[in-house]
Amino acid sequence: MIILMTDVVKDKHVDLITCINNRDSPFHLAKALAMGIALRKKIPFKDVLSDHNQKAISEIGNKSILIVDDVIYKGTSMK
């Protein structure tokens, strides 16, 4: 899946890769995918969407960000 997702974004300019916050699952699929893509594309991964987005503004200003989410279940992330 990481190889496929990396191929989808291969021609896109991305400064930073992050993921949607951890949910109730013991395995954080979005983080695993984001970190795998970051490694393959040699782009920094940083968890900038934690702490209820309090640190996101200072971390991502004027950057192109790839946000990885594992699923749309309740729509909480989209809110």
PDB file with SEQRES, HELIX, SHEET and CRYST1 records, atoms N, CA, C and O in Angstrom:
SEQRES   1 A   79  MET ILE ILE LEU MET THR ASP VAL VAL LYS ASP LYS HIS          
SEQRES   2 A   79  VAL ASP LEU ILE THR CYS ILE ASN ASN ARG ASP SER PRO          
SEQRES   3 A   79  PHE HIS LEU ALA LYS ALA LEU ALA MET GLY ILE ALA LEU          
SEQRES   4 A   79  ARG LYS LYS ILE PRO PHE LYS ASP VAL LEU SER ASP HIS          
SEQRES   5 A   79  ASN GLN LYS ALA ILE SER GLU ILE GLY ASN LYS SER ILE          
SEQRES   6 A   79  LEU ILE VAL ASP ASP VAL ILE TYR LYS GLY THR SER MET          
SEQRES   7 A   79  LYS                                                          
HELIX    1 AA1 ILE A    2  VAL A    8  1                                   7    
HELIX    2 AA2 LEU A   29  LYS A   41  1                                  13    
HELIX    3 AA3 ASP A   51  ASN A   53  5                                   3    
HELIX    4 AA4 ALA A   56  ILE A   60  1                                   5    
SHEET    1 AA1 2 LEU A  16  CYS A  19  0                                        
SHEET    2 AA1 2 ILE A  65  VAL A  68  1                                        
CRYST1    1.000    1.000    1.000  90.00  90.00  90.00 P 1           1          
ATOM      1  N   MET A   1       0.821  -1.189   0.000  1.00  0.00           N  
ATOM      2  CA  MET A   1       0.000   0.000   0.000  1.00  0.00           C  
ATOM      3  C   MET A   1       0.869   1.259   0.000  1.00  0.00           C  
ATOM      4  O   MET A   1       0.540   2.249  -0.654  1.00  0.00           O  
ATOM      5  N   ILE A   2       1.971   1.211   0.733  1.00  0.00           N  
ATOM      6  CA  ILE A   2       2.871   2.367   0.783  1.00  0.00           C  
ATOM      7  C   ILE A   2       3.457   2.642  -0.602  1.00  0.00           C  
ATOM      8  O   ILE A   2       3.557   3.796  -1.018  1.00  0.00           O  
ATOM      9  N   ILE A   3       3.839   1.593  -1.304  1.00  0.00           N  
ATOM     10  CA  ILE A   3       4.398   1.764  -2.656  1.00  0.00           C  
ATOM     11  C   ILE A   3       3.357   2.376  -3.578  1.00  0.00           C  
ATOM     12  O   ILE A   3       3.670   3.284  -4.348  1.00  0.00           O  
ATOM     13  N   LEU A   4       2.138   1.896  -3.510  1.00  0.00           N  
ATOM     14  CA  LEU A   4       1.059   2.433  -4.340  1.00  0.00           C  
ATOM     15  C   LEU A   4       0.798   3.901  -4.016  1.00  0.00           C  
ATOM     16  O   LEU A   4       0.673   4.724  -4.922  1.00  0.00           O  
ATOM     17  N   MET A   5       0.718   4.228  -2.742  1.00  0.00           N  
ATOM     18  CA  MET A   5       0.456   5.618  -2.345  1.00  0.00           C  
ATOM     19  C   MET A   5       1.613   6.537  -2.720  1.00  0.00           C  
ATOM     20  O   MET A   5       1.396   7.689  -3.098  1.00  0.00           O  
ATOM     21  N   THR A   6       2.833   6.035  -2.618  1.00  0.00           N  
ATOM     22  CA  THR A   6       3.995   6.830  -3.018  1.00  0.00           C  
ATOM     23  C   THR A   6       3.952   7.115  -4.510  1.00  0.00           C  
ATOM     24  O   THR A   6       4.300   8.213  -4.946  1.00  0.00           O  
ATOM     25  N   ASP A   7       3.536   6.152  -5.278  1.00  0.00           N  
ATOM     26  CA  ASP A   7       3.422   6.330  -6.722  1.00  0.00           C  
ATOM     27  C   ASP A   7       2.354   7.372  -7.076  1.00  0.00           C  
ATOM     28  O   ASP A   7       2.519   8.127  -8.034  1.00  0.00           O  
ATOM     29  N   VAL A   8       1.278   7.411  -6.319  1.00  0.00           N  
ATOM     30  CA  VAL A   8       0.200   8.377  -6.576  1.00  0.00           C  
ATOM     31  C   VAL A   8       0.696   9.808  -6.407  1.00  0.00           C  
ATOM     32  O   VAL A   8       0.271  10.698  -7.144  1.00  0.00           O  
ATOM     33  N   VAL A   9       1.584  10.041  -5.454  1.00  0.00           N  
ATOM     34  CA  VAL A   9       2.061  11.399  -5.185  1.00  0.00           C  
ATOM     35  C   VAL A   9       3.461  11.668  -5.744  1.00  0.00           C  
ATOM     36  O   VAL A   9       4.089  12.663  -5.381  1.00  0.00           O  
ATOM     37  N   LYS A  10       3.951  10.795  -6.617  1.00  0.00           N  
ATOM     38  CA  LYS A  10       5.335  10.916  -7.083  1.00  0.00           C  
ATOM     39  C   LYS A  10       5.632  12.226  -7.795  1.00  0.00           C  
ATOM     40  O   LYS A  10       6.756  12.718  -7.702  1.00  0.00           O  
ATOM     41  N   ASP A  11       4.685  12.804  -8.491  1.00  0.00           N  
ATOM     42  CA  ASP A  11       4.925  14.043  -9.230  1.00  0.00           C  
ATOM     43  C   ASP A  11       4.433  15.282  -8.491  1.00  0.00           C  
ATOM     44  O   ASP A  11       4.381  16.369  -9.068  1.00  0.00           O  
ATOM     45  N   LYS A  12       4.076  15.130  -7.237  1.00  0.00           N  
ATOM     46  CA  LYS A  12       3.567  16.255  -6.441  1.00  0.00           C  
ATOM     47  C   LYS A  12       4.687  16.828  -5.577  1.00  0.00           C  
ATOM     48  O   LYS A  12       5.508  16.088  -5.035  1.00  0.00           O  
ATOM     49  N   HIS A  13       4.710  18.151  -5.457  1.00  0.00           N  
ATOM     50  CA  HIS A  13       5.674  18.788  -4.558  1.00  0.00           C  
ATOM     51  C   HIS A  13       5.095  18.746  -3.144  1.00  0.00           C  
ATOM     52  O   HIS A  13       4.012  19.273  -2.891  1.00  0.00           O  
ATOM     53  N   VAL A  14       5.815  18.124  -2.243  1.00  0.00           N  
ATOM     54  CA  VAL A  14       5.382  18.013  -0.851  1.00  0.00           C  
ATOM     55  C   VAL A  14       6.555  18.376   0.053  1.00  0.00           C  
ATOM     56  O   VAL A  14       7.642  17.815  -0.084  1.00  0.00           O  
ATOM     57  N   ASP A  15       6.337  19.316   0.981  1.00  0.00           N  
ATOM     58  CA  ASP A  15       7.381  19.725   1.914  1.00  0.00           C  
ATOM     59  C   ASP A  15       7.389  18.881   3.184  1.00  0.00           C  
ATOM     60  O   ASP A  15       8.431  18.692   3.812  1.00  0.00           O  
ATOM     61  N   LEU A  16       6.223  18.381   3.550  1.00  0.00           N  
ATOM     62  CA  LEU A  16       6.071  17.696   4.827  1.00  0.00           C  
ATOM     63  C   LEU A  16       4.922  16.707   4.726  1.00  0.00           C  
ATOM     64  O   LEU A  16       3.927  16.969   4.051  1.00  0.00           O  
ATOM     65  N   ILE A  17       5.060  15.569   5.399  1.00  0.00           N  
ATOM     66  CA  ILE A  17       3.994  14.579   5.439  1.00  0.00           C  
ATOM     67  C   ILE A  17       3.557  14.423   6.886  1.00  0.00           C  
ATOM     68  O   ILE A  17       4.389  14.339   7.789  1.00  0.00           O  
ATOM     69  N   THR A  18       2.243  14.384   7.104  1.00  0.00           N  
ATOM     70  CA  THR A  18       1.689  14.185   8.434  1.00  0.00           C  
ATOM     71  C   THR A  18       0.503  13.238   8.332  1.00  0.00           C  
ATOM     72  O   THR A  18       0.159  12.776   7.244  1.00  0.00           O  
ATOM     73  N   CYS A  19      -0.112  12.956   9.457  1.00  0.00           N  
ATOM     74  CA  CYS A  19      -1.269  12.064   9.457  1.00  0.00           C  
ATOM     75  C   CYS A  19      -2.322  12.594  10.424  1.00  0.00           C  
ATOM     76  O   CYS A  19      -2.049  13.426  11.289  1.00  0.00           O  
ATOM     77  N   ILE A  20      -3.512  12.088  10.247  1.00  0.00           N  
ATOM     78  CA  ILE A  20      -4.603  12.416  11.150  1.00  0.00           C  
ATOM     79  C   ILE A  20      -4.328  11.758  12.492  1.00  0.00           C  
ATOM     80  O   ILE A  20      -3.715  10.693  12.561  1.00  0.00           O  
ATOM     81  N   ASN A  21      -4.786  12.403  13.553  1.00  0.00           N  
ATOM     82  CA  ASN A  21      -4.532  11.932  14.922  1.00  0.00           C  
ATOM     83  C   ASN A  21      -4.926  10.477  15.131  1.00  0.00           C  
ATOM     84  O   ASN A  21      -5.795   9.935  14.450  1.00  0.00           O  
ATOM     85  N   ASN A  22      -4.253   9.869  16.098  1.00  0.00           N  
ATOM     86  CA  ASN A  22      -4.537   8.486  16.458  1.00  0.00           C  
ATOM     87  C   ASN A  22      -5.962   8.357  16.992  1.00  0.00           C  
ATOM     88  O   ASN A  22      -6.462   9.231  17.700  1.00  0.00           O  
ATOM     89  N   ARG A  23      -6.583   7.272  16.642  1.00  0.00           N  
ATOM     90  CA  ARG A  23      -7.945   7.026  17.109  1.00  0.00           C  
ATOM     91  C   ARG A  23      -7.936   5.934  18.171  1.00  0.00           C  
ATOM     92  O   ARG A  23      -6.942   5.755  18.875  1.00  0.00           O  
ATOM     93  N   ASP A  24      -9.015   5.224  18.284  1.00  0.00           N  
ATOM     94  CA  ASP A  24      -9.171   4.207  19.316  1.00  0.00           C  
ATOM     95  C   ASP A  24      -8.438   2.907  19.003  1.00  0.00           C  
ATOM     96  O   ASP A  24      -8.381   2.018  19.853  1.00  0.00           O  
ATOM     97  N   SER A  25      -7.886   2.779  17.823  1.00  0.00           N  
ATOM     98  CA  SER A  25      -7.238   1.547  17.398  1.00  0.00           C  
ATOM     99  C   SER A  25      -5.844   1.415  18.018  1.00  0.00           C  
ATOM    100  O   SER A  25      -5.142   2.415  18.171  1.00  0.00           O  
ATOM    101  N   PRO A  26      -5.436   0.193  18.375  1.00  0.00           N  
ATOM    102  CA  PRO A  26      -4.083   0.006  18.905  1.00  0.00           C  
ATOM    103  C   PRO A  26      -3.004   0.181  17.824  1.00  0.00           C  
ATOM    104  O   PRO A  26      -1.848   0.459  18.145  1.00  0.00           O  
ATOM    105  N   PHE A  27      -3.374   0.019  16.559  1.00  0.00           N  
ATOM    106  CA  PHE A  27      -2.430   0.225  15.454  1.00  0.00           C  
ATOM    107  C   PHE A  27      -2.848   1.465  14.689  1.00  0.00           C  
ATOM    108  O   PHE A  27      -3.991   1.556  14.240  1.00  0.00           O  
ATOM    109  N   HIS A  28      -1.964   2.401  14.535  1.00  0.00           N  
ATOM    110  CA  HIS A  28      -2.263   3.661  13.875  1.00  0.00           C  
ATOM    111  C   HIS A  28      -1.883   3.555  12.400  1.00  0.00           C  
ATOM    112  O   HIS A  28      -0.757   3.870  12.016  1.00  0.00           O  
ATOM    113  N   LEU A  29      -2.831   3.108  11.580  1.00  0.00           N  
ATOM    114  CA  LEU A  29      -2.588   2.865  10.159  1.00  0.00           C  
ATOM    115  C   LEU A  29      -2.174   4.137   9.425  1.00  0.00           C  
ATOM    116  O   LEU A  29      -1.238   4.106   8.625  1.00  0.00           O  
ATOM    117  N   ALA A  30      -2.844   5.239   9.679  1.00  0.00           N  
ATOM    118  CA  ALA A  30      -2.517   6.484   8.981  1.00  0.00           C  
ATOM    119  C   ALA A  30      -1.070   6.902   9.242  1.00  0.00           C  
ATOM    120  O   ALA A  30      -0.378   7.347   8.327  1.00  0.00           O  
ATOM    121  N   LYS A  31      -0.617   6.761  10.477  1.00  0.00           N  
ATOM    122  CA  LYS A  31       0.761   7.138  10.812  1.00  0.00           C  
ATOM    123  C   LYS A  31       1.755   6.203  10.133  1.00  0.00           C  
ATOM    124  O   LYS A  31       2.776   6.655   9.617  1.00  0.00           O  
ATOM    125  N   ALA A  32       1.467   4.908  10.128  1.00  0.00           N  
ATOM    126  CA  ALA A  32       2.352   3.943   9.479  1.00  0.00           C  
ATOM    127  C   ALA A  32       2.465   4.237   7.982  1.00  0.00           C  
ATOM    128  O   ALA A  32       3.561   4.195   7.421  1.00  0.00           O  
ATOM    129  N   LEU A  33       1.340   4.534   7.338  1.00  0.00           N  
ATOM    130  CA  LEU A  33       1.359   4.859   5.909  1.00  0.00           C  
ATOM    131  C   LEU A  33       2.118   6.153   5.654  1.00  0.00           C  
ATOM    132  O   LEU A  33       2.942   6.218   4.741  1.00  0.00           O  
ATOM    133  N   ALA A  34       1.852   7.174   6.442  1.00  0.00           N  
ATOM    134  CA  ALA A  34       2.514   8.471   6.260  1.00  0.00           C  
ATOM    135  C   ALA A  34       4.022   8.348   6.438  1.00  0.00           C  
ATOM    136  O   ALA A  34       4.791   8.914   5.661  1.00  0.00           O  
ATOM    137  N   MET A  35       4.442   7.612   7.456  1.00  0.00           N  
ATOM    138  CA  MET A  35       5.875   7.444   7.694  1.00  0.00           C  
ATOM    139  C   MET A  35       6.533   6.628   6.579  1.00  0.00           C  
ATOM    140  O   MET A  35       7.672   6.901   6.201  1.00  0.00           O  
ATOM    141  N   GLY A  36       5.828   5.640   6.059  1.00  0.00           N  
ATOM    142  CA  GLY A  36       6.354   4.848   4.953  1.00  0.00           C  
ATOM    143  C   GLY A  36       6.522   5.669   3.689  1.00  0.00           C  
ATOM    144  O   GLY A  36       7.532   5.543   2.996  1.00  0.00           O  
ATOM    145  N   ILE A  37       5.545   6.506   3.384  1.00  0.00           N  
ATOM    146  CA  ILE A  37       5.633   7.391   2.216  1.00  0.00           C  
ATOM    147  C   ILE A  37       6.773   8.384   2.407  1.00  0.00           C  
ATOM    148  O   ILE A  37       7.540   8.642   1.480  1.00  0.00           O  
ATOM    149  N   ALA A  38       6.879   8.934   3.601  1.00  0.00           N  
ATOM    150  CA  ALA A  38       7.940   9.907   3.896  1.00  0.00           C  
ATOM    151  C   ALA A  38       9.318   9.283   3.680  1.00  0.00           C  
ATOM    152  O   ALA A  38      10.203   9.912   3.100  1.00  0.00           O  
ATOM    153  N   LEU A  39       9.495   8.061   4.141  1.00  0.00           N  
ATOM    154  CA  LEU A  39      10.778   7.374   3.943  1.00  0.00           C  
ATOM    155  C   LEU A  39      11.077   7.146   2.473  1.00  0.00           C  
ATOM    156  O   LEU A  39      12.195   7.398   2.023  1.00  0.00           O  
ATOM    157  N   ARG A  40      10.104   6.676   1.725  1.00  0.00           N  
ATOM    158  CA  ARG A  40      10.311   6.375   0.303  1.00  0.00           C  
ATOM    159  C   ARG A  40      10.568   7.646  -0.510  1.00  0.00           C  
ATOM    160  O   ARG A  40      11.385   7.631  -1.430  1.00  0.00           O  
ATOM    161  N   LYS A  41       9.884   8.742  -0.185  1.00  0.00           N  
ATOM    162  CA  LYS A  41      10.045   9.993  -0.939  1.00  0.00           C  
ATOM    163  C   LYS A  41      11.140  10.884  -0.362  1.00  0.00           C  
ATOM    164  O   LYS A  41      11.468  11.923  -0.935  1.00  0.00           O  
ATOM    165  N   LYS A  42      11.709  10.472   0.782  1.00  0.00           N  
ATOM    166  CA  LYS A  42      12.741  11.263   1.463  1.00  0.00           C  
ATOM    167  C   LYS A  42      12.233  12.667   1.797  1.00  0.00           C  
ATOM    168  O   LYS A  42      12.896  13.673   1.541  1.00  0.00           O  
ATOM    169  N   ILE A  43      11.042  12.693   2.372  1.00  0.00           N  
ATOM    170  CA  ILE A  43      10.387  13.936   2.807  1.00  0.00           C  
ATOM    171  C   ILE A  43      10.165  13.817   4.310  1.00  0.00           C  
ATOM    172  O   ILE A  43       9.824  12.735   4.789  1.00  0.00           O  
ATOM    173  N   PRO A  44      10.346  14.889   5.063  1.00  0.00           N  
ATOM    174  CA  PRO A  44      10.164  14.802   6.511  1.00  0.00           C  
ATOM    175  C   PRO A  44       8.726  14.434   6.907  1.00  0.00           C  
ATOM    176  O   PRO A  44       7.758  14.907   6.312  1.00  0.00           O  
ATOM    177  N   PHE A  45       8.621  13.578   7.925  1.00  0.00           N  
ATOM    178  CA  PHE A  45       7.334  13.281   8.558  1.00  0.00           C  
ATOM    179  C   PHE A  45       7.319  13.990   9.895  1.00  0.00           C  
ATOM    180  O   PHE A  45       8.294  13.942  10.645  1.00  0.00           O  
ATOM    181  N   LYS A  46       6.213  14.646  10.189  1.00  0.00           N  
ATOM    182  CA  LYS A  46       6.055  15.298  11.489  1.00  0.00           C  
ATOM    183  C   LYS A  46       4.591  15.241  11.884  1.00  0.00           C  
ATOM    184  O   LYS A  46       3.708  15.501  11.066  1.00  0.00           O  
ATOM    185  N   ASP A  47       4.339  14.901  13.133  1.00  0.00           N  
ATOM    186  CA  ASP A  47       2.972  14.820  13.628  1.00  0.00           C  
ATOM    187  C   ASP A  47       2.519  16.224  14.038  1.00  0.00           C  
ATOM    188  O   ASP A  47       2.576  16.582  15.215  1.00  0.00           O  
ATOM    189  N   VAL A  48       2.075  17.005  13.069  1.00  0.00           N  
ATOM    190  CA  VAL A  48       1.696  18.401  13.350  1.00  0.00           C  
ATOM    191  C   VAL A  48       0.222  18.569  13.702  1.00  0.00           C  
ATOM    192  O   VAL A  48      -0.207  19.666  14.063  1.00  0.00           O  
ATOM    193  N   LEU A  49      -0.545  17.510  13.602  1.00  0.00           N  
ATOM    194  CA  LEU A  49      -1.979  17.632  13.880  1.00  0.00           C  
ATOM    195  C   LEU A  49      -2.365  17.070  15.247  1.00  0.00           C  
ATOM    196  O   LEU A  49      -3.539  16.788  15.487  1.00  0.00           O  
ATOM    197  N   SER A  50      -1.405  16.907  16.132  1.00  0.00           N  
ATOM    198  CA  SER A  50      -1.723  16.438  17.475  1.00  0.00           C  
ATOM    199  C   SER A  50      -2.049  17.632  18.366  1.00  0.00           C  
ATOM    200  O   SER A  50      -1.998  18.776  17.914  1.00  0.00           O  
ATOM    201  N   ASP A  51      -2.374  17.381  19.591  1.00  0.00           N  
ATOM    202  CA  ASP A  51      -2.710  18.431  20.559  1.00  0.00           C  
ATOM    203  C   ASP A  51      -3.833  19.324  20.061  1.00  0.00           C  
ATOM    204  O   ASP A  51      -3.793  20.540  20.244  1.00  0.00           O  
ATOM    205  N   HIS A  52      -4.830  18.724  19.435  1.00  0.00           N  
ATOM    206  CA  HIS A  52      -5.997  19.456  18.935  1.00  0.00           C  
ATOM    207  C   HIS A  52      -5.601  20.611  18.018  1.00  0.00           C  
ATOM    208  O   HIS A  52      -6.198  21.687  18.067  1.00  0.00           O  
ATOM    209  N   ASN A  53      -4.590  20.377  17.183  1.00  0.00           N  
ATOM    210  CA  ASN A  53      -4.132  21.332  16.167  1.00  0.00           C  
ATOM    211  C   ASN A  53      -3.508  22.603  16.743  1.00  0.00           C  
ATOM    212  O   ASN A  53      -3.345  23.578  16.010  1.00  0.00           O  
ATOM    213  N   GLN A  54      -3.162  22.625  18.007  1.00  0.00           N  
ATOM    214  CA  GLN A  54      -2.587  23.829  18.615  1.00  0.00           C  
ATOM    215  C   GLN A  54      -1.220  24.183  18.026  1.00  0.00           C  
ATOM    216  O   GLN A  54      -0.892  25.364  17.904  1.00  0.00           O  
ATOM    217  N   LYS A  55      -0.425  23.186  17.661  1.00  0.00           N  
ATOM    218  CA  LYS A  55       0.894  23.497  17.129  1.00  0.00           C  
ATOM    219  C   LYS A  55       0.948  23.500  15.610  1.00  0.00           C  
ATOM    220  O   LYS A  55       2.008  23.759  15.040  1.00  0.00           O  
ATOM    221  N   ALA A  56      -0.145  23.223  14.950  1.00  0.00           N  
ATOM    222  CA  ALA A  56      -0.145  23.128  13.490  1.00  0.00           C  
ATOM    223  C   ALA A  56       0.210  24.446  12.820  1.00  0.00           C  
ATOM    224  O   ALA A  56       0.949  24.443  11.835  1.00  0.00           O  
ATOM    225  N   ILE A  57      -0.276  25.540  13.305  1.00  0.00           N  
ATOM    226  CA  ILE A  57      -0.052  26.832  12.653  1.00  0.00           C  
ATOM    227  C   ILE A  57       1.438  27.166  12.583  1.00  0.00           C  
ATOM    228  O   ILE A  57       1.926  27.588  11.535  1.00  0.00           O  
ATOM    229  N   SER A  58       2.157  26.982  13.677  1.00  0.00           N  
ATOM    230  CA  SER A  58       3.581  27.326  13.675  1.00  0.00           C  
ATOM    231  C   SER A  58       4.424  26.308  12.909  1.00  0.00           C  
ATOM    232  O   SER A  58       5.515  26.647  12.451  1.00  0.00           O  
ATOM    233  N   GLU A  59       3.954  25.089  12.761  1.00  0.00           N  
ATOM    234  CA  GLU A  59       4.737  24.044  12.115  1.00  0.00           C  
ATOM    235  C   GLU A  59       4.580  24.012  10.598  1.00  0.00           C  
ATOM    236  O   GLU A  59       5.502  23.578   9.907  1.00  0.00           O  
ATOM    237  N   ILE A  60       3.447  24.456  10.053  1.00  0.00           N  
ATOM    238  CA  ILE A  60       3.181  24.214   8.635  1.00  0.00           C  
ATOM    239  C   ILE A  60       2.995  25.457   7.786  1.00  0.00           C  
ATOM    240  O   ILE A  60       2.599  25.352   6.626  1.00  0.00           O  
ATOM    241  N   GLY A  61       3.267  26.619   8.329  1.00  0.00           N  
ATOM    242  CA  GLY A  61       3.062  27.845   7.579  1.00  0.00           C  
ATOM    243  C   GLY A  61       3.759  27.849   6.228  1.00  0.00           C  
ATOM    244  O   GLY A  61       4.958  27.584   6.145  1.00  0.00           O  
ATOM    245  N   ASN A  62       3.019  28.146   5.178  1.00  0.00           N  
ATOM    246  CA  ASN A  62       3.525  28.261   3.802  1.00  0.00           C  
ATOM    247  C   ASN A  62       4.213  27.002   3.273  1.00  0.00           C  
ATOM    248  O   ASN A  62       5.147  27.096   2.477  1.00  0.00           O  
ATOM    249  N   LYS A  63       3.759  25.832   3.708  1.00  0.00           N  
ATOM    250  CA  LYS A  63       4.329  24.575   3.225  1.00  0.00           C  
ATOM    251  C   LYS A  63       3.256  23.756   2.538  1.00  0.00           C  
ATOM    252  O   LYS A  63       2.067  23.881   2.831  1.00  0.00           O  
ATOM    253  N   SER A  64       3.698  22.918   1.622  1.00  0.00           N  
ATOM    254  CA  SER A  64       2.808  21.973   0.958  1.00  0.00           C  
ATOM    255  C   SER A  64       2.808  20.697   1.792  1.00  0.00           C  
ATOM    256  O   SER A  64       3.837  20.038   1.937  1.00  0.00           O  
ATOM    257  N   ILE A  65       1.642  20.357   2.339  1.00  0.00           N  
ATOM    258  CA  ILE A  65       1.533  19.242   3.285  1.00  0.00           C  
ATOM    259  C   ILE A  65       0.696  18.122   2.693  1.00  0.00           C  
ATOM    260  O   ILE A  65      -0.374  18.363   2.135  1.00  0.00           O  
ATOM    261  N   LEU A  66       1.189  16.897   2.815  1.00  0.00           N  
ATOM    262  CA  LEU A  66       0.406  15.718   2.473  1.00  0.00           C  
ATOM    263  C   LEU A  66      -0.139  15.164   3.783  1.00  0.00           C  
ATOM    264  O   LEU A  66       0.627  14.774   4.664  1.00  0.00           O  
ATOM    265  N   ILE A  67      -1.461  15.131   3.911  1.00  0.00           N  
ATOM    266  CA  ILE A  67      -2.105  14.614   5.112  1.00  0.00           C  
ATOM    267  C   ILE A  67      -2.678  13.237   4.785  1.00  0.00           C  
ATOM    268  O   ILE A  67      -3.478  13.093   3.860  1.00  0.00           O  
ATOM    269  N   VAL A  68      -2.265  12.235   5.545  1.00  0.00           N  
ATOM    270  CA  VAL A  68      -2.717  10.866   5.330  1.00  0.00           C  
ATOM    271  C   VAL A  68      -3.752  10.517   6.394  1.00  0.00           C  
ATOM    272  O   VAL A  68      -3.529  10.716   7.588  1.00  0.00           O  
ATOM    273  N   ASP A  69      -4.877   9.999   5.943  1.00  0.00           N  
ATOM    274  CA  ASP A  69      -5.917   9.503   6.843  1.00  0.00           C  
ATOM    275  C   ASP A  69      -6.218   8.075   6.426  1.00  0.00           C  
ATOM    276  O   ASP A  69      -6.086   7.731   5.252  1.00  0.00           O  
ATOM    277  N   ASP A  70      -6.619   7.248   7.367  1.00  0.00           N  
ATOM    278  CA  ASP A  70      -6.844   5.848   7.043  1.00  0.00           C  
ATOM    279  C   ASP A  70      -8.253   5.558   6.547  1.00  0.00           C  
ATOM    280  O   ASP A  70      -8.444   4.623   5.768  1.00  0.00           O  
ATOM    281  N   VAL A  71      -9.229   6.322   6.970  1.00  0.00           N  
ATOM    282  CA  VAL A  71     -10.613   6.026   6.586  1.00  0.00           C  
ATOM    283  C   VAL A  71     -11.527   7.197   6.980  1.00  0.00           C  
ATOM    284  O   VAL A  71     -11.240   7.932   7.924  1.00  0.00           O  
ATOM    285  N   ILE A  72     -12.594   7.348   6.262  1.00  0.00           N  
ATOM    286  CA  ILE A  72     -13.639   8.281   6.698  1.00  0.00           C  
ATOM    287  C   ILE A  72     -14.742   7.422   7.305  1.00  0.00           C  
ATOM    288  O   ILE A  72     -15.458   6.715   6.596  1.00  0.00           O  
ATOM    289  N   TYR A  73     -14.865   7.493   8.601  1.00  0.00           N  
ATOM    290  CA  TYR A  73     -15.804   6.650   9.321  1.00  0.00           C  
ATOM    291  C   TYR A  73     -16.972   7.466   9.873  1.00  0.00           C  
ATOM    292  O   TYR A  73     -18.137   7.179   9.601  1.00  0.00           O  
ATOM    293  N   LYS A  74     -16.632   8.476  10.644  1.00  0.00           N  
ATOM    294  CA  LYS A  74     -17.665   9.333  11.224  1.00  0.00           C  
ATOM    295  C   LYS A  74     -17.607  10.761  10.660  1.00  0.00           C  
ATOM    296  O   LYS A  74     -18.517  11.556  10.896  1.00  0.00           O  
ATOM    297  N   GLY A  75     -16.568  11.079   9.935  1.00  0.00           N  
ATOM    298  CA  GLY A  75     -16.402  12.435   9.423  1.00  0.00           C  
ATOM    299  C   GLY A  75     -15.728  13.374  10.399  1.00  0.00           C  
ATOM    300  O   GLY A  75     -15.647  14.574  10.137  1.00  0.00           O  
ATOM    301  N   THR A  76     -15.238  12.856  11.527  1.00  0.00           N  
ATOM    302  CA  THR A  76     -14.623  13.696  12.551  1.00  0.00           C  
ATOM    303  C   THR A  76     -13.410  14.435  12.027  1.00  0.00           C  
ATOM    304  O   THR A  76     -13.238  15.620  12.314  1.00  0.00           O  
ATOM    305  N   SER A  77     -12.560  13.754  11.261  1.00  0.00           N  
ATOM    306  CA  SER A  77     -11.350  14.382  10.726  1.00  0.00           C  
ATOM    307  C   SER A  77     -11.700  15.509   9.770  1.00  0.00           C  
ATOM    308  O   SER A  77     -11.017  16.533   9.744  1.00  0.00           O  
ATOM    309  N   MET A  78     -12.731  15.337   9.003  1.00  0.00           N  
ATOM    310  CA  MET A  78     -13.118  16.350   8.029  1.00  0.00           C  
ATOM    311  C   MET A  78     -13.659  17.605   8.699  1.00  0.00           C  
ATOM    312  O   MET A  78     -13.560  18.697   8.140  1.00  0.00           O  
ATOM    313  N   LYS A  79     -14.229  17.460   9.887  1.00  0.00           N  
ATOM    314  CA  LYS A  79     -14.708  18.634  10.627  1.00  0.00           C  
ATOM    315  C   LYS A  79     -13.548  19.513  11.001  1.00  0.00           C  
ATOM    316  O   LYS A  79     -13.740  20.554  11.629  1.00  0.00           O  
TER     317      LYS A  79                                                      
END                                                                             
